[in-house]
């Protein structure tokens, strides 16, 4: 007959486990104290600027006015969420956000992978360094400067129209005033600015692949294409999957800063996204509760996409974020 532990024995065992865990924690702090000291500013940053402001999310459920403050503003529940879902702009904002994110995922995410694979095949070290420098140098240009260059180049009397005129073109197009051109300009300029920098992490993933795998494949008669297909890409796969999951988790958060600098009332039809709409409603029109509700909806949707992408990756592959 099994012997049941008395309450005092169970408490003693629990205390022993607790003391053991506490001792391990103290030992870990003692051994890695400098690592925890380096982590402290990062933890403080996230606590102050990411978790602390979550207290203000309650204004999404209140008719907030600065005079009354967050605590004394009247509670309205899901009123602002309903207003957003019923508004004329809802589907346009969702469509524009998803389309820009999809094009960025299709082109902007895959281009650094292709560039890294191509750079890995270059045998001349000097040429490889030149290509790397030229491709990732635009990343260090300020976003405001990049947008200024785009505005100057694509104006009616800008460089693009002048080049087209030199080849026989007659029509001068104001590209930034044409809704149909906005997505091409946004994705194309983002590709130019980020493709080189994005390829660095994939080149690092390629660098840790065991060279003996390539030597064995070469002995077996495999060419460069076969080695890339069966060695390089599988070696890069965990890095690609992790970055893809993170990209899915921010699919509803397009680069709003760049859109704010590029768009205008003539291009709202294709350029207006959730982030820019929140900016106009919250800061320009001082509709704080309504914009907070939209921002909260956007964040919850991003979080749900991140969890879903991670769960799918965990189910289909061995690579996951958690």
Buried (B, 14 or more C-beta within 10 A) or exposed (E): EEEEEEEEEEEEEEEEEEEEEEEEEEEEEEEEEEEEEEEEEEEEEEEEEEEEEEEEBBBBBBBBBEEEEBEEBEEBEEBBBEBBEEBEBBEBBBEBBBBBBEBBBEBBBEBBBEBBBEBBEBEEEEEBEEBBEEBBEBBEEEEEEBBEBBBEBBBEEBEBBEEBEEEEEEEBBBBBBBEEBBBEBBBBBBBBBBBBBBBBBBBEBBEEBEEEBBEEBEEEEBEEEEBBEEBBBEBBBBBBBBBBBEBBBEBBBBBBBBBBBBBEEEBBEBBBBBBBBBBBBBEEEEBBBBBBBBBBBBBEBBEEBBBEBBEEBBEEEEBBBE
